[in-house]
Amino acid sequence: MLHSDHAFPRHSHDTYGIGIMVSGAQRSWSVVGQVEAQAGDVVMVNPGEMHDGSPIGGARGWRIIYIDPPVVRRAIADDVAEADLTIKPVARDPRLGANVARLFGALGTGDALLTEECLARCLMLVIESHDIRGRRKPIASPSIMRALERLDDAPNTAVSLQELARCCGMTRFQLVRGFAREVGTTPHAYLIQRRVRLVRQLLAGGAAPADAAMRAGFSDQAHMTRVFTRHVGITPGRYRRGLKSAG
């Protein structure tokens, strides 16, 4: 369980996320605009979806798990024609909330069959009542997609706004406006959150924080630590220790 008064800047994950607010309340920007979640609400996130999170009236507590898209696709393949699922960011649904709680309980047992069954039940309820496919616009136009591909392919290398605009066939001002409108953040902010994601992957692979900072394109470890803490809510060292204890 996480309990924090930290305000997370806009970022995204490569995975689906599903969890539940345990205490307090949170306001966040999401795929459908600004939403609020309070204790008992189910919170969800889509792969690649830009979102943030700020506490309302003090610290809030939540539990969440992140699920790789192939796992979700395998679980829903027989019930959903399309391969992808686009889920609502917040659901006030006691039935789904109870099933998410059962999923967390199953995770603690080490019983693979029980865990898979609980996950399948959660996804079934999400598909039935909280799938918003067809009600959102595509993430980006072809020009902005080229910018995203450049930043995703090499987040550890420096890039100028002029270079990024040139690869999109746009002016710098058109790029900044279009990127903010379609992605929900600026090119620089997107690059930083991609670097933070790379640091997390490197730390998970056993890299030391100083090495992870250099390989992810940060100027030094101190800069990486400040940015990482702002995005993740804890220091890289604490994050790395948590990975070791979980293993």
C-alpha positions in Angstrom: 0.0 0.0 0.0 1.2 3.5 -0.8 0.4 6.5 1.5 1.6 9.9 0.4 0.9 13.6 0.0 3.2 13.7 -3.0 1.9 15.4 -6.2 3.0 13.3 -9.2 3.6 15.2 -12.5 2.2 14.0 -15.8 3.7 10.7 -16.8 2.7 7.3 -18.3 3.3 3.6 -17.9 3.9 0.8 -20.4 1.3 -1.3 -18.5 -2.3 -1.4 -17.4 -2.9 -0.5 -13.8 -5.8 -1.3 -11.6 -6.1 -0.5 -7.9 -8.3 1.0 -5.2 -8.2 4.1 -3.1 -7.9 3.1 0.6 -8.0 6.5 2.2 -8.2 10.2 1.4 -8.9 11.6 -2.1 -7.0 12.5 -5.2 -7.4 14.7 -8.3 -5.8 13.7 -11.6 -5.7 14.6 -15.2 -6.5 11.5 -17.4 -7.6 10.3 -20.8 -11.1 11.8 -20.2 -10.0 15.0 -18.5 -9.9 15.9 -14.8 -11.2 13.2 -12.5 -11.4 12.8 -8.7 -11.1 9.5 -6.7 -12.0 9.0 -3.1 -11.7 6.1 -0.6 -13.4 3.0 -2.1 -13.1 4.1 -5.7 -11.3 1.9 -8.2 -8.5 3.6 -10.1 -7.3 2.4 -13.5 -4.7 3.5 -16.1 -4.1 2.5 -19.7 -0.6 1.8 -21.3 0.8 5.0 -22.6 -1.9 7.2 -21.0 -0.6 10.5 -19.8 -1.8 11.2 -16.2 -0.9 12.9 -13.0 -2.1 12.8 -9.4 -2.5 15.3 -6.6 -3.9 14.8 -3.1 -7.1 16.6 -2.0 -7.0 17.8 1.6 -4.0 15.9 2.7 -2.3 12.5 2.2 -4.1 9.7 0.5 -3.5 6.0 0.4 -4.0 3.5 -2.4 -3.0 0.0 -3.6 -2.4 -0.6 -7.3 -0.9 -3.4 -9.5 0.5 -3.0 -13.0 -0.3 -5.6 -15.6 1.6 -6.2 -18.8 -0.6 -5.7 -21.9 0.1 -9.2 -23.2 -1.4 -10.6 -20.0 -4.5 -8.6 -20.4 -4.8 -9.5 -24.1 -4.6 -13.2 -23.3 -7.2 -12.8 -20.5 -9.8 -11.0 -22.7 -9.1 -12.6 -26.1 -12.2 -14.7 -26.0 -14.5 -11.9 -25.0 -13.2 -8.8 -26.8 -12.9 -8.6 -30.6 -10.2 -6.0 -30.6 -6.8 -6.7 -29.0 -6.8 -3.6 -26.9 -8.8 -2.4 -24.0 -9.2 1.3 -23.0 -10.4 1.6 -19.4 -12.0 4.4 -17.4 -9.6 6.2 -15.0 -12.0 6.1 -12.0 -14.9 3.8 -11.2 -17.3 4.1 -8.2 -18.3 0.5 -8.5 -18.6 -1.6 -5.2 -18.8 -4.9 -7.1 -15.6 -4.1 -9.0 -14.0 -2.8 -5.9 -14.7 -6.0 -4.0 -13.2 -8.0 -6.8 -10.1 -5.8 -6.9 -9.7 -6.4 -3.1 -10.0 -10.1 -3.7 -7.2 -9.8 -6.3 -4.9 -8.2 -3.8 -5.7 -10.9 -1.3 -5.0 -13.6 -3.9 -1.6 -12.1 -4.8 -0.6 -12.6 -1.2 -1.3 -16.4 -1.2 1.0 -17.3 -4.0 -1.8 -19.4 -5.6 -1.4 -18.9 -9.4 -4.8 -20.3 -10.3 -6.7 -18.2 -7.7 -4.8 -15.0 -8.8 -5.6 -15.6 -12.5 -9.2 -16.2 -11.7 -9.5 -13.0 -9.6 -7.8 -11.0 -12.4 -10.1 -12.5 -15.0 -13.1 -11.5 -12.9 -11.8 -7.9 -12.5 -11.2 -7.6 -16.3 -14.7 -9.1 -17.1 -16.3 -6.4 -14.9 -14.1 -3.7 -16.5 -15.1 -4.8 -20.0 -18.8 -4.9 -19.1 -19.0 -1.5 -17.5 -15.8 0.6 -17.7 -14.4 0.1 -21.2 -14.4 3.4 -23.1 -13.0 2.4 -26.5 -14.5 4.4 -29.2 -15.0 7.4 -26.9 -11.5 8.8 -27.1 -9.5 10.3 -30.0 -6.3 8.7 -31.3 -3.3 9.5 -29.1 -1.6 11.6 -31.8 -1.5 12.6 -35.4 1.2 11.2 -37.7 3.5 14.2 -37.3 3.3 14.1 -33.5 3.8 10.3 -33.6 7.1 10.8 -35.3 8.2 13.0 -32.4 7.0 10.4 -29.9 8.9 7.7 -31.7 12.1 9.8 -31.7 11.8 10.4 -27.9 10.8 6.8 -27.2 13.6 5.2 -29.3 16.5 7.2 -27.7 15.4 8.9 -24.5 19.0 8.9 -23.2 20.3 11.1 -26.1 19.9 14.9 -26.2 17.6 16.4 -28.9 16.9 20.0 -29.7 13.4 21.4 -30.3 14.5 22.4 -33.8 15.7 18.8 -34.6 12.5 17.3 -33.3 10.4 19.8 -35.3 12.4 19.1 -38.4 11.8 15.3 -38.2 8.0 16.1 -37.9 7.9 18.5 -40.8 6.6 21.3 -38.5 7.8 24.6 -37.0 8.9 24.6 -33.4 5.8 26.5 -32.4 3.5 24.1 -34.2 5.3 21.2 -32.5 5.0 22.6 -29.0 1.3 23.4 -29.5 0.4 20.2 -31.2 2.4 18.0 -28.7 0.7 19.6 -25.7 -2.7 19.4 -27.3 -2.4 15.7 -28.4 -0.1 14.2 -25.8 -1.1 16.3 -22.8 2.4 17.6 -21.9 5.4 19.2 -23.5 8.2 17.4 -25.5 10.7 18.1 -22.7 8.4 16.8 -20.0 7.7 13.7 -22.0 11.4 13.1 -22.5 12.1 13.4 -18.8 9.4 10.9 -17.8 10.8 8.5 -20.4 14.2 8.9 -18.8 12.7 8.2 -15.4 11.1 5.1 -16.8 14.5 4.0 -18.2 16.1 4.6 -14.8 13.5 2.3 -13.2 14.3 -0.4 -15.7 18.0 0.0 -15.1 17.6 -0.1 -11.3 15.4 -3.2 -11.7 18.2 -4.8 -13.7 20.7 -4.2 -10.9 22.4 -1.0 -12.0 23.7 1.4 -9.4 22.0 4.8 -9.3 25.0 6.7 -10.6 25.3 4.3 -13.5 21.6 4.5 -14.2 21.7 8.3 -14.2 24.5 8.3 -16.8 22.9 5.6 -19.0 19.5 7.3 -19.0 20.9 10.7 -20.2 20.8 12.7 -16.9 23.6 15.2 -16.4 24.6 13.6 -13.0 23.2 11.5 -10.2 22.0 14.5 -8.2 19.9 15.7 -11.1 18.5 12.2 -11.7 17.6 11.9 -8.0 15.7 15.1 -7.9 13.7 14.3 -11.0 13.1 10.6 -10.0 11.8 11.6 -6.6 9.4 14.1 -8.1 8.0 11.5 -10.5 8.0 8.4 -8.4 7.6 9.8 -4.9 10.7 8.1 -3.4 14.4 8.3 -4.0 16.2 5.9 -6.5 18.1 4.4 -3.6 14.9 3.6 -1.7 13.3 2.3 -4.9 16.2 0.0 -5.5 16.1 -1.3 -1.9 12.4 -2.0 -2.3 13.2 -4.1 -5.4 15.8 -6.1 -3.5 13.4 -6.8 -0.6 10.6 -7.8 -3.0 12.9 -10.2 -4.7 
